[in-house]
Amino acid sequence: MTEGHRVAFQGEPGAYSEQAAYAIFGDDIEATANASFDEVFGQVERGEVAYGVVPIENSLAGSIHQNYDLLLEHELYIVAEHNLRVSHCLIAHPGVDRSEIRRVYSHPQALAQCAESLRDLSGVESIAHNDTAGSVRFIKERGERDAAAIASSAAAELYGMAVLEREFEDEPANFTRFLALATEISDTPQGEAKTSLAFAGKNEPGLLIRCLSAFALRNIDLTKIESRPIRGVPWEYIFYLDFAGSASEAPCQRALDQLREMATFVRVFGSYPRASAAWRAQ
């Protein structure tokens, strides 16, 4: 998409988010590591980087709710998406045997994606860490020879660690969907497009079905719907919606106009090229 730009991601070098950044923007970017998702959003919003790349959902572990909330908190637009095949490795110090492992560190999402495999490691404690690649660096720097990490093979190579087991995830069809964020909305996407938005309305019977009917009446495919609590308003929710098509297309425009008539709040995060479906991305 662009050359030479700085692209922020969460995690240490070797993280899956870094891989997604290169997959979306190419090898000529400067990928910059950040400790948290908040920092990624903040850097993009302040103009310190051109883009940010964050995960939004995983095919096994589900949605990353923090990033849904951050989308609403920041004035950013979605300009691209990518479905990354995530293949985890069990990583330890060179020379360490699998039977010696007593603790396994990784990001909570990675631990969830490997839950069954972890249960097969008898007597091993799972410990949440803020990053997959960072967990490899953590056990290396601390010299923990009775600990392992779950991360990518690239992270193992980067930090000079050994792969004890490849494809450690419970299900081979393990994909994470990443979003690319920018301060300006992208041009009308060419080819197949997807649009993401959020909406809310008065808590009354039939509201959600009436809002969704704006798309059903026009045969617009809804690819994702997610609800999140509204902070400070107990039992009230905001809905995040993805649909196939661009907001610039006439049927989609009419659906959005109808949605605005029924909802009290509508925010379109952008239209962008639709990534290949996970089962076709292998």
Backbone bond lengths (Angstrom), bond angles and torsions (degrees), N, CA, C in turn:
res aa  C-N    CA-C-N  psi(-1)  N-CA   C-N-CA  omega(-1)  CA-C   N-CA-C  phi
1 M - - - 1.454 - - 1.519 111.89 -
2 T 1.334 115.82 -36.39 1.458 118.88 -176.76 1.515 108.60 -158.14
3 E 1.335 115.98 160.93 1.456 120.28 -178.54 1.520 109.83 -120.56
4 G 1.313 115.80 144.71 1.442 121.59 171.07 1.514 115.80 75.94
5 H 1.314 119.16 -0.11 1.448 120.93 -177.88 1.525 110.46 -83.14
6 R 1.336 114.31 154.75 1.456 120.53 174.87 1.522 108.89 -86.41
7 V 1.332 115.78 133.37 1.464 121.98 -179.19 1.521 107.91 -127.56
8 A 1.331 116.30 122.37 1.460 121.38 -177.56 1.520 110.95 -88.18
9 F 1.331 116.38 143.46 1.457 122.29 173.17 1.522 108.25 -142.14
10 Q 1.332 116.67 161.24 1.453 121.28 178.07 1.518 109.28 -93.98
11 G 1.335 115.89 134.80 1.451 120.11 177.18 1.514 112.89 120.12
12 E 1.314 114.72 -176.18 1.459 123.17 177.84 1.530 109.42 -91.03
13 P 1.339 117.50 160.92 1.464 119.24 170.99 1.526 110.32 -52.05
14 G 1.339 116.26 136.55 1.458 121.45 -175.90 1.512 113.05 97.83
15 A 1.346 117.08 -3.83 1.457 121.10 -179.81 1.529 110.69 -71.49
16 Y 1.325 116.12 157.86 1.467 120.47 177.49 1.528 110.88 -62.57
17 S 1.321 117.56 -33.37 1.466 120.42 178.21 1.525 111.21 -62.86
18 E 1.333 116.88 -35.03 1.463 120.15 176.48 1.529 109.67 -66.29
19 Q 1.338 116.99 -42.05 1.459 120.25 177.32 1.526 110.69 -59.69
20 A 1.340 116.54 -41.59 1.462 120.56 179.73 1.521 111.18 -65.11
21 A 1.329 117.24 -37.75 1.466 120.50 179.17 1.527 110.73 -61.12
22 Y 1.325 116.70 -44.29 1.468 119.67 178.71 1.528 111.29 -68.65
23 A 1.334 116.83 -35.61 1.467 119.72 179.04 1.530 111.32 -64.39
24 I 1.329 117.19 -36.79 1.471 121.16 -178.52 1.517 111.56 -78.41
25 F 1.342 116.66 -46.17 1.466 120.07 -168.91 1.524 114.51 -105.87
26 G 1.343 118.69 -9.94 1.455 120.47 -179.02 1.517 112.25 95.19
27 D 1.318 115.72 174.56 1.463 121.83 -172.37 1.518 113.98 -81.68
28 D 1.331 118.94 -7.79 1.466 121.04 -173.79 1.522 113.66 -92.52
29 I 1.324 117.89 10.35 1.452 120.70 177.60 1.521 110.51 -88.08
30 E 1.332 115.95 167.28 1.461 122.22 170.16 1.527 106.94 -106.14
31 A 1.319 117.19 102.43 1.464 121.70 -179.22 1.524 108.74 -82.00
32 T 1.345 116.34 124.63 1.453 121.05 -175.67 1.522 110.46 -113.74
33 A 1.339 116.00 126.69 1.463 122.25 -176.67 1.523 111.19 -80.62
34 N 1.349 115.96 143.18 1.459 122.56 177.64 1.524 109.14 -134.06
35 A 1.333 115.78 152.19 1.456 120.33 -176.10 1.521 112.90 -76.00
36 S 1.331 118.13 -25.09 1.464 120.16 -174.84 1.520 110.86 -143.94
37 F 1.342 115.62 162.43 1.455 120.75 174.77 1.528 110.44 -65.48
38 D 1.338 117.06 -35.47 1.461 120.15 178.07 1.526 111.00 -57.02
39 E 1.327 116.47 -40.90 1.461 120.64 -179.63 1.522 111.14 -66.46
40 V 1.325 117.27 -37.49 1.464 120.62 178.16 1.528 109.88 -61.44
41 F 1.334 116.91 -51.78 1.461 120.81 179.21 1.531 110.82 -59.26
42 G 1.326 116.18 -43.07 1.461 120.25 -178.42 1.510 112.80 -64.47
43 Q 1.328 117.26 -41.84 1.467 120.60 179.66 1.519 111.56 -62.29
44 V 1.328 116.41 -42.15 1.464 119.69 179.06 1.515 110.34 -65.88
45 E 1.323 117.04 -45.91 1.468 120.96 -176.64 1.527 111.54 -63.63
46 R 1.327 117.13 -35.29 1.476 120.61 179.89 1.517 112.68 -81.99
47 G 1.321 118.15 -4.59 1.457 121.16 179.31 1.507 114.05 80.02
48 E 1.339 117.97 15.91 1.461 121.23 179.85 1.524 111.56 -76.40
49 V 1.326 116.41 -23.31 1.464 122.60 174.16 1.523 107.85 -134.48
50 A 1.325 115.93 160.92 1.467 119.35 -178.98 1.524 111.45 -77.86
51 Y 1.331 116.31 -36.29 1.461 121.18 -175.63 1.523 110.05 -143.38
52 G 1.320 115.02 162.31 1.458 122.33 169.71 1.518 108.81 -129.03
53 V 1.315 116.81 148.88 1.464 121.72 177.75 1.527 108.36 -125.89
54 V 1.342 116.15 123.54 1.469 120.90 -178.03 1.524 109.95 -135.33
55 P 1.338 117.69 148.90 1.465 120.28 174.16 1.524 109.25 -77.62
56 I 1.331 116.63 147.29 1.457 120.62 179.34 1.527 112.13 -122.67
57 E 1.330 117.92 -28.21 1.467 119.65 176.32 1.521 110.10 -161.67
58 N 1.330 114.04 154.69 1.461 121.78 177.22 1.517 109.13 -122.03
59 S 1.323 116.36 143.94 1.463 120.76 -175.58 1.522 112.76 -68.54
60 L 1.339 118.66 -18.57 1.460 121.76 177.93 1.522 112.51 -104.34
61 A 1.322 116.99 -47.33 1.470 121.25 -172.29 1.522 113.56 -93.68
62 G 1.343 117.74 -9.18 1.458 119.78 175.90 1.520 114.02 91.59
63 S 1.331 115.48 -157.70 1.466 122.30 -171.58 1.523 112.63 -77.92
64 I 1.333 115.32 150.41 1.461 121.86 171.55 1.522 106.05 -95.82
65 H 1.314 116.17 93.42 1.460 121.41 -169.73 1.521 112.73 -62.91
66 Q 1.318 117.63 -33.43 1.463 120.10 -179.92 1.519 111.14 -57.85
67 N 1.324 116.90 -39.35 1.462 119.09 -176.92 1.530 111.96 -76.19
68 Y 1.334 117.77 -27.10 1.465 118.91 170.62 1.522 109.73 -62.96
69 D 1.326 116.96 -43.69 1.463 120.48 179.84 1.527 111.10 -65.10
70 L 1.339 116.70 -40.26 1.461 120.36 -179.37 1.525 112.07 -67.52
71 L 1.320 117.46 -31.57 1.464 120.12 175.27 1.518 110.82 -57.21
72 L 1.317 116.13 -40.10 1.457 120.68 -177.76 1.524 111.95 -76.59
73 E 1.319 116.94 -29.59 1.463 121.16 -177.02 1.525 112.80 -76.91
74 H 1.326 117.65 -24.66 1.465 121.15 -173.70 1.528 111.21 -114.49
75 E 1.320 115.13 149.66 1.468 121.35 179.68 1.524 109.39 -88.86
76 L 1.327 116.01 71.73 1.455 121.69 -179.59 1.518 109.86 -126.60
77 Y 1.345 114.94 163.19 1.457 121.14 179.69 1.528 110.01 -121.96
78 I 1.316 115.29 149.72 1.461 121.37 173.73 1.528 108.13 -86.32
79 V 1.331 117.31 126.36 1.461 120.76 -177.24 1.526 112.86 -117.84
80 A 1.331 117.33 -10.17 1.474 120.42 178.85 1.515 108.67 -165.69
81 E 1.338 115.91 162.50 1.455 121.74 173.06 1.527 108.38 -140.03
82 H 1.329 114.59 160.17 1.470 119.57 178.09 1.515 109.13 -150.64
83 N 1.327 117.20 134.26 1.460 122.63 174.42 1.528 108.59 -96.85
84 L 1.322 116.11 108.78 1.463 121.71 -176.49 1.518 110.30 -97.78
85 R 1.323 116.52 125.64 1.470 121.26 173.12 1.519 107.66 -70.51
86 V 1.324 116.12 119.40 1.463 121.87 -176.70 1.523 108.85 -104.67
87 S 1.326 116.17 114.25 1.461 121.15 176.96 1.523 107.89 -118.52
88 H 1.334 115.66 110.23 1.457 121.29 -175.94 1.520 112.04 -83.41
89 C 1.318 114.83 151.49 1.461 122.00 173.13 1.524 109.30 -123.10
90 L 1.327 115.98 147.22 1.461 122.00 170.51 1.530 106.09 -90.86
91 I 1.329 116.12 119.27 1.471 121.75 -167.32 1.533 109.92 -122.96
92 A 1.324 116.32 137.07 1.467 121.17 178.70 1.526 109.64 -146.14
93 H 1.328 116.31 -177.88 1.464 121.14 177.13 1.529 109.69 -67.42
94 P 1.326 117.48 146.09 1.469 120.40 176.51 1.521 110.81 -55.23
95 G 1.329 116.29 136.12 1.455 121.68 178.37 1.513 114.85 89.66
96 V 1.334 117.22 -8.67 1.466 120.79 179.51 1.524 109.49 -82.89
97 D 1.327 116.27 135.60 1.460 121.67 177.74 1.523 109.92 -91.30
98 R 1.316 115.28 151.07 1.471 121.57 179.42 1.530 111.38 -54.62
99 S 1.335 118.45 -36.06 1.464 122.42 -177.86 1.528 112.62 -67.62
100 E 1.334 117.40 -16.55 1.469 121.06 -179.23 1.524 113.21 -85.13
101 I 1.337 117.54 -10.80 1.463 121.74 -174.01 1.526 110.53 -73.80
102 R 1.342 115.20 130.02 1.461 121.41 177.99 1.533 112.06 -118.78
103 R 1.323 117.74 -19.75 1.465 122.12 -179.95 1.521 109.19 -139.16
104 V 1.336 116.27 144.96 1.461 121.37 175.64 1.527 108.48 -128.49
105 Y 1.333 116.20 125.43 1.451 122.55 -179.36 1.536 109.96 -106.30
106 S 1.319 116.72 143.56 1.455 121.39 169.29 1.524 109.46 -177.22
107 H 1.327 114.81 174.75 1.466 120.79 174.82 1.530 108.56 -64.16
108 P 1.341 118.58 145.09 1.469 120.42 -179.52 1.518 114.45 -53.15
109 Q 1.338 117.69 -36.34 1.459 120.00 178.59 1.525 110.72 -64.49
110 A 1.334 117.51 -41.93 1.469 121.19 179.33 1.522 110.64 -66.68
111 L 1.330 117.50 -39.85 1.461 120.39 177.23 1.523 110.36 -61.56
112 A 1.336 116.61 -40.17 1.463 120.44 179.03 1.518 111.38 -65.75
113 Q 1.328 117.10 -36.93 1.462 121.43 -179.37 1.524 112.42 -72.16
114 C 1.327 116.59 -15.28 1.470 121.49 -178.77 1.529 111.56 -118.71
115 A 1.325 117.71 23.09 1.466 121.67 -172.53 1.525 112.54 -57.52
116 E 1.330 117.63 -45.96 1.462 120.52 -178.53 1.521 111.57 -67.72
117 S 1.322 116.92 -41.25 1.470 120.67 178.53 1.520 110.79 -63.56
118 L 1.334 116.65 -36.32 1.467 120.18 178.77 1.519 111.42 -67.72
119 R 1.326 116.44 -34.92 1.464 119.31 178.77 1.531 111.63 -64.69
120 D 1.322 116.32 -26.19 1.466 120.68 178.41 1.527 112.17 -73.99
121 L 1.346 116.80 -15.27 1.466 120.85 176.19 1.523 107.48 -88.77
122 S 1.279 117.55 94.37 1.464 122.75 -172.72 1.530 111.95 -60.89
123 G 1.346 115.34 129.23 1.459 121.37 174.63 1.508 115.32 71.98
124 V 1.334 117.73 19.50 1.461 121.72 -178.26 1.529 109.57 -99.99
125 E 1.339 116.28 134.59 1.462 122.25 179.63 1.527 110.01 -92.20
126 S 1.331 117.29 131.94 1.464 122.22 175.42 1.523 108.96 -92.64
127 I 1.331 116.85 128.33 1.462 121.55 -176.33 1.534 108.99 -126.03
128 A 1.319 116.20 124.16 1.466 121.33 -179.15 1.523 110.87 -71.20
129 H 1.313 115.00 137.14 1.468 123.24 176.06 1.522 106.88 -129.14
130 N 1.324 116.68 161.38 1.469 118.34 -174.17 1.522 114.46 -79.91
131 D 1.330 117.46 -0.74 1.464 118.77 -177.44 1.519 109.74 -165.07
132 T 1.329 116.74 147.10 1.465 120.47 178.76 1.530 110.98 -68.29
133 A 1.327 116.76 -57.86 1.471 119.57 -179.91 1.518 110.58 -62.83
134 G 1.330 116.97 -35.39 1.461 120.33 178.66 1.514 112.67 -63.84
135 S 1.341 117.09 -29.56 1.465 119.40 178.19 1.530 110.84 -69.14
136 V 1.332 116.99 -32.12 1.470 120.66 175.83 1.527 109.67 -66.47
137 R 1.318 114.79 -47.17 1.468 119.40 178.41 1.534 110.70 -60.99
138 F 1.324 116.81 -37.80 1.465 122.73 -178.20 1.528 111.24 -60.54
139 I 1.347 116.87 -51.81 1.478 118.35 -177.13 1.521 111.03 -70.70
140 K 1.331 116.57 -27.61 1.478 119.07 177.76 1.533 110.14 -68.82
141 E 1.342 116.21 -49.75 1.466 119.86 -176.16 1.527 112.00 -67.27
142 R 1.339 117.09 -30.55 1.467 120.78 -179.96 1.530 112.24 -87.12
143 G 1.327 115.81 -7.75 1.460 119.58 178.85 1.512 113.38 65.79
144 E 1.322 117.33 30.92 1.468 121.17 -177.30 1.535 110.06 -81.44
145 R 1.315 115.70 95.37 1.455 120.54 -176.37 1.538 112.41 -82.05
146 D 1.328 117.75 -9.94 1.460 120.09 174.99 1.536 110.83 -102.01
147 A 1.338 116.74 18.03 1.462 122.08 -179.99 1.521 110.07 -125.01
148 A 1.322 114.81 154.86 1.465 121.62 175.81 1.519 108.69 -131.63
149 A 1.315 115.79 170.19 1.459 122.28 177.55 1.520 108.96 -133.30
150 I 1.305 115.93 153.78 1.465 121.42 173.65 1.519 107.71 -107.68
151 A 1.315 116.21 120.06 1.462 121.00 -177.86 1.531 108.20 -164.65
152 S 1.312 115.77 -169.91 1.462 121.15 -178.36 1.525 111.23 -83.54
153 S 1.317 115.55 160.83 1.467 119.74 175.59 1.522 110.44 -64.06
154 A 1.339 116.38 -29.41 1.472 120.03 177.76 1.520 110.75 -63.94
155 A 1.333 116.96 -37.97 1.465 120.55 178.29 1.524 110.54 -66.45
156 A 1.332 116.89 -40.41 1.470 120.47 178.30 1.524 110.33 -60.49
157 E 1.325 116.20 -45.16 1.473 120.36 -179.65 1.518 111.02 -66.09
158 L 1.350 116.37 -42.36 1.461 121.20 -177.52 1.523 111.71 -60.36
159 Y 1.339 117.06 -39.18 1.462 120.52 -175.78 1.529 113.21 -101.67
160 G 1.334 117.05 10.62 1.454 120.69 175.23 1.506 114.25 66.15
161 M 1.335 116.68 37.10 1.472 121.82 -179.28 1.522 109.86 -109.49
162 A 1.328 115.60 170.80 1.462 121.20 -174.55 1.530 110.75 -105.65
163 V 1.326 115.54 142.76 1.468 121.40 175.74 1.521 108.51 -90.53
164 L 1.344 116.24 116.23 1.466 120.70 177.82 1.521 111.36 -82.98
165 E 1.329 116.48 -34.44 1.469 120.36 -178.40 1.521 109.08 -153.90
166 R 1.330 115.84 132.19 1.457 121.46 175.48 1.530 110.20 -96.30
167 E 1.329 115.78 163.39 1.470 122.23 -179.30 1.524 110.16 50.31
168 F 1.321 115.27 53.22 1.462 122.40 -176.88 1.531 111.94 -79.44
169 E 1.321 117.43 -12.36 1.464 121.30 179.66 1.528 110.26 -65.78
170 D 1.333 116.50 154.09 1.462 121.01 -176.12 1.517 113.03 -70.04
171 E 1.311 117.50 -30.33 1.463 122.41 -174.72 1.528 108.99 -131.14
172 P 1.338 118.98 125.04 1.468 120.42 -179.64 1.537 113.50 -58.78
173 A 1.339 116.85 -32.55 1.474 119.85 179.48 1.525 108.58 -81.11
174 N 1.328 115.03 67.13 1.463 122.20 -176.99 1.528 108.82 -111.42
175 F 1.323 116.18 107.55 1.458 121.68 -177.18 1.523 110.21 -126.36
176 T 1.310 115.91 143.18 1.456 121.22 172.16 1.524 108.54 -116.22
177 R 1.320 114.57 131.31 1.461 121.12 177.65 1.525 108.91 -90.80
178 F 1.324 115.86 124.34 1.459 122.45 179.34 1.520 110.34 -110.40
179 L 1.335 116.03 146.91 1.460 122.47 175.90 1.521 109.63 -113.77
180 A 1.331 116.12 142.84 1.452 122.23 171.80 1.527 108.38 -102.48
181 L 1.328 116.63 131.05 1.457 122.54 -173.30 1.525 110.75 -117.07
182 A 1.338 115.77 146.63 1.459 121.54 178.80 1.529 108.87 -148.06
183 T 1.330 116.15 168.19 1.464 120.54 -179.46 1.520 112.27 -83.72
184 E 1.323 116.90 -15.89 1.466 120.55 -179.33 1.521 109.23 -121.73
185 I 1.314 115.72 143.03 1.455 121.11 179.06 1.517 109.71 -68.28
186 S 1.318 117.08 144.33 1.464 121.13 -177.51 1.520 110.73 -79.70
187 D 1.324 115.47 164.90 1.464 120.82 175.70 1.524 109.50 -64.98
188 T 1.319 115.75 164.97 1.458 120.45 177.59 1.524 109.13 -55.87
189 P 1.329 118.24 119.57 1.478 120.14 -176.37 1.519 111.79 -65.86
190 Q 1.330 114.69 144.65 1.450 120.90 176.32 1.531 109.43 -88.09
191 G 1.319 117.47 145.23 1.456 121.08 178.41 1.518 110.68 76.49
192 E 1.345 115.36 -152.90 1.463 120.31 -178.63 1.529 110.46 -65.55
193 A 1.326 115.95 132.00 1.461 120.74 -177.73 1.513 110.38 -123.50
194 K 1.311 114.59 162.32 1.458 122.94 172.80 1.520 107.54 -134.31
195 T 1.325 116.76 146.65 1.463 122.51 177.89 1.520 108.94 -124.98
196 S 1.321 116.12 138.54 1.460 121.96 177.87 1.520 109.83 -118.60
197 L 1.324 116.32 141.46 1.464 120.91 -179.28 1.520 110.23 -152.04
198 A 1.332 115.83 170.44 1.460 122.88 172.36 1.516 107.65 -131.63
199 F 1.339 115.93 145.60 1.462 119.42 176.73 1.514 110.21 -148.19
200 A 1.320 115.43 158.41 1.457 122.07 177.43 1.523 107.96 -147.77
201 G 1.316 115.54 160.02 1.463 120.39 179.39 1.508 110.93 -156.90
202 K 1.314 116.29 179.96 1.459 120.81 178.77 1.527 109.70 -66.18
203 N 1.317 115.04 140.00 1.461 120.75 -179.99 1.523 109.58 -75.63
204 E 1.327 115.72 91.76 1.453 121.53 -178.68 1.523 109.40 -141.62
205 P 1.327 117.81 154.83 1.467 120.62 -177.15 1.531 112.24 -57.32
206 G 1.328 115.16 133.62 1.454 120.70 174.10 1.508 115.99 82.48
207 L 1.352 117.96 0.41 1.464 119.01 -177.12 1.525 111.70 -60.16
208 L 1.351 116.60 -49.26 1.460 119.78 -174.60 1.518 111.18 -63.06
209 I 1.328 117.52 -44.22 1.462 119.27 -178.32 1.524 110.72 -65.84
210 R 1.332 117.77 -35.06 1.470 119.69 177.99 1.534 110.40 -67.55
211 C 1.332 116.66 -40.04 1.471 120.04 178.89 1.521 111.16 -64.92
212 L 1.326 116.47 -42.98 1.459 119.77 -179.08 1.530 111.69 -70.74
213 S 1.322 116.83 -25.99 1.465 119.90 -179.84 1.521 111.75 -65.33
214 A 1.322 117.35 -22.31 1.467 120.49 177.50 1.526 110.33 -59.87
215 F 1.324 116.45 -30.52 1.464 121.45 179.08 1.524 111.04 -91.30
216 A 1.330 116.86 -39.42 1.465 120.30 -179.06 1.528 111.52 -61.96
217 L 1.323 117.55 -39.25 1.464 121.19 -178.79 1.529 112.23 -63.28
218 R 1.324 116.36 -21.21 1.468 121.10 -178.32 1.524 111.91 -110.13
219 N 1.339 116.40 13.64 1.467 122.25 178.27 1.526 112.57 56.35
220 I 1.322 116.01 37.48 1.460 121.48 177.27 1.528 108.33 -91.73
221 D 1.312 116.16 124.44 1.460 122.38 -175.68 1.525 110.47 -75.46
222 L 1.334 116.57 120.61 1.457 121.46 174.16 1.522 108.01 -89.10
223 T 1.319 117.30 118.20 1.461 121.31 -174.50 1.522 113.08 -96.29
224 K 1.332 117.60 -14.38 1.472 120.31 -178.37 1.519 109.34 -164.43
225 I 1.342 116.80 137.91 1.457 121.34 169.66 1.521 107.80 -138.76
226 E 1.311 115.77 134.66 1.459 122.72 -175.87 1.522 108.15 -139.84
227 S 1.321 117.27 135.74 1.463 120.37 176.61 1.520 109.45 -110.33
228 R 1.336 116.28 144.30 1.459 122.75 177.67 1.526 108.71 -137.09
229 P 1.331 118.13 143.16 1.459 120.30 178.14 1.527 111.53 -63.57
230 I 1.329 116.15 146.08 1.460 121.40 174.20 1.521 107.57 -87.20
231 R 1.310 116.47 122.62 1.459 120.85 -176.71 1.529 110.49 -61.83
232 G 1.305 115.81 133.81 1.455 120.92 177.05 1.509 114.78 83.03
233 V 1.338 117.04 -3.63 1.469 120.78 179.92 1.529 107.20 -129.10
234 P 1.327 117.96 88.84 1.478 119.84 -176.07 1.526 112.41 -57.00
235 W 1.353 113.98 135.71 1.460 123.77 174.72 1.527 113.34 67.28
236 E 1.319 116.33 18.84 1.461 120.64 170.31 1.530 107.35 -111.14
237 Y 1.339 116.77 145.53 1.465 120.09 -171.23 1.522 111.65 -131.64
238 I 1.324 113.98 152.61 1.458 121.43 170.36 1.523 106.87 -111.86
239 F 1.312 116.61 142.99 1.462 121.60 -176.72 1.523 109.81 -111.13
240 Y 1.320 114.85 132.34 1.467 122.00 174.70 1.524 107.26 -102.92
241 L 1.319 115.57 135.15 1.458 120.40 -172.93 1.520 110.43 -136.45
242 D 1.328 116.62 135.47 1.466 122.56 170.15 1.515 107.58 -116.02
243 F 1.326 116.72 137.30 1.456 119.49 174.38 1.516 110.88 -136.45
244 A 1.327 115.70 154.30 1.458 121.65 179.46 1.517 109.06 -77.23
245 G 1.324 116.35 125.86 1.455 121.44 -179.97 1.514 111.26 125.46
246 S 1.318 115.33 167.67 1.456 122.44 -179.63 1.521 110.34 -103.55
247 A 1.315 116.39 144.56 1.461 121.14 178.64 1.527 112.00 -62.93
248 S 1.329 117.15 -15.11 1.468 120.73 179.47 1.525 112.72 -84.52
249 E 1.338 117.19 -13.07 1.462 120.48 179.42 1.524 109.96 -76.63
250 A 1.327 116.05 141.77 1.466 121.01 -173.15 1.532 113.38 -55.76
251 P 1.339 120.89 -48.63 1.470 119.56 179.53 1.527 112.51 -60.62
252 C 1.324 116.37 -39.10 1.467 120.29 179.67 1.527 110.40 -69.02
253 Q 1.321 117.22 -38.66 1.465 120.66 176.25 1.513 110.86 -59.11
254 R 1.338 116.42 -44.51 1.465 120.05 -179.18 1.526 111.30 -66.80
255 A 1.338 116.57 -37.68 1.462 119.77 177.44 1.535 110.55 -63.84
256 L 1.326 116.80 -42.04 1.461 120.35 179.01 1.528 111.27 -66.33
257 D 1.329 117.11 -38.30 1.469 120.35 177.20 1.526 110.65 -62.01
258 Q 1.333 115.97 -42.15 1.465 119.83 179.08 1.530 110.75 -67.01
259 L 1.327 116.79 -39.53 1.456 120.54 178.11 1.530 110.60 -60.78
260 R 1.329 116.83 -42.12 1.466 120.61 -179.19 1.527 111.94 -64.50
261 E 1.334 116.92 -27.33 1.465 120.22 178.43 1.533 111.51 -70.58
262 M 1.322 117.61 -27.05 1.459 121.75 -175.88 1.518 113.44 -101.11
263 A 1.322 118.07 -30.93 1.461 122.41 -176.41 1.528 110.47 -91.50
264 T 1.312 115.81 155.53 1.463 120.63 175.94 1.526 111.68 -89.50
265 F 1.324 116.21 -15.05 1.467 121.31 -178.12 1.516 108.66 -149.64
266 V 1.333 117.16 130.02 1.462 122.64 173.53 1.524 107.94 -139.58
267 R 1.312 116.40 129.92 1.468 120.63 174.88 1.523 109.09 -134.57
268 V 1.318 116.47 122.31 1.461 122.52 178.51 1.526 108.46 -92.45
269 F 1.327 116.13 122.56 1.464 120.89 -179.00 1.523 112.23 -83.93
270 G 1.331 117.16 -13.53 1.454 119.08 177.48 1.517 113.22 134.47
271 S 1.321 114.93 160.74 1.463 123.02 172.48 1.521 107.41 -112.50
272 Y 1.325 116.98 141.66 1.456 120.77 -171.71 1.524 109.17 -154.66
273 P 1.325 117.91 162.76 1.471 119.93 -179.93 1.521 111.43 -60.52
274 R 1.305 116.51 134.29 1.463 121.43 -178.69 1.526 109.42 -78.24
275 A 1.326 116.58 129.09 1.464 120.92 179.36 1.516 110.27 -72.85
276 S 1.318 116.27 158.36 1.457 120.89 175.64 1.517 109.70 -59.78
277 A 1.309 116.76 142.28 1.464 120.77 176.99 1.512 109.80 -59.08
278 A 1.331 116.53 146.47 1.464 121.31 -174.87 1.518 112.47 -54.74
279 W 1.325 116.85 -40.89 1.472 118.74 -175.81 1.533 111.73 -74.79
280 R 1.353 117.20 -10.00 1.455 120.42 174.78 1.516 111.47 -106.01
281 A 1.341 117.01 -0.64 1.466 120.51 -173.44 1.517 112.67 -90.71
282 Q 1.326 117.58 -2.37 1.459 119.75 -176.52 1.526 111.25 -75.18
